[in-house]
Amino acid sequence: MYLGNFIKNIDKKFYKVKFSGLAFDSKQVKKDNIFFAFKGNILNGNKYITEAIKHGAKIIISEEDLKSNNKNIIYSYQPSSLIQMNVL
């Protein structure tokens, strides 16, 4: 799947980036997955980004505006309300 087909408002330079699946739990991330790091009522997914990357996450979607020097990982700031409207 291409990232641009999944998230409509993604930067055009990432439109053709391929990914293999989706994960909301860092322990279930597989190689080239998108990891959604959202804050819930009990846990904050942003605290598990490092674990998700170790398991193979290629793309991190977060409600927090994250900065990283890791050129192999795509970070995208997406408020949850925007995700709900734009994800197919």
Secondary structure, 3 states (H helix, E strand, C coil): CEHHHHECCCCHHHCCCECCEEECCHHHCCCCEEEEECECCCCEHHHHHHHHHHCCCCEEEECCCCCCCCCCCEEEECCHHHHHHHEC
